[in-house]
Amino acid sequence: MSAGSTEIIALSMVAAVVVSVAERSFAADNDQGAQLVAMCAACHRLDGRDRGIPSIVGFSEEQFVTVMRAFKSGERSGPIMRTMARSLSNEEIAILARYFAAQGEETQRR
């Protein structure tokens, strides 16, 4: 086996490990995202309709993060939402923001 072949095999093995780790990380984010979305769905409709509780589907990522930070800080009132926002980490808020922004894009395509 030549030195070049050995390097190619080594790089292939490293690439396989990186892909495997990335896939596990993506799956973990999806699981966490699904759990977080279920928490929101207890009150907010996920079909984008407003039935007394405002829809959060279609917020841009920035809008969602801004609103959640306002609830978290107390700048925006709402005892239930303040409690929910304070229970979420910044990373969890970002995961939800990406999810709801993507749902809005899907709704607009239909």
C-alpha angles and dihedrals in degrees: 000000000000126000090250092055091050091052092050092050091048092049090048091053092049091048090051091053092048092050091048093051092046092051092051091048092050091049091050091051090050092051092048091046092051091052092048094047090051088056091054092044090063086080110005121068112236095207092075095251123130115226100167095304112076117252116246095191111111098025110139114245090253093050092049094049092046093051093046092049090050091053091044093052095043092244087120118046127229119113096212095046092044090054092046094047092048091052091058127081120225088254092054091049089052091051090052092045091055092047097050093043089053091048090055090053090051091049091052092051093056 
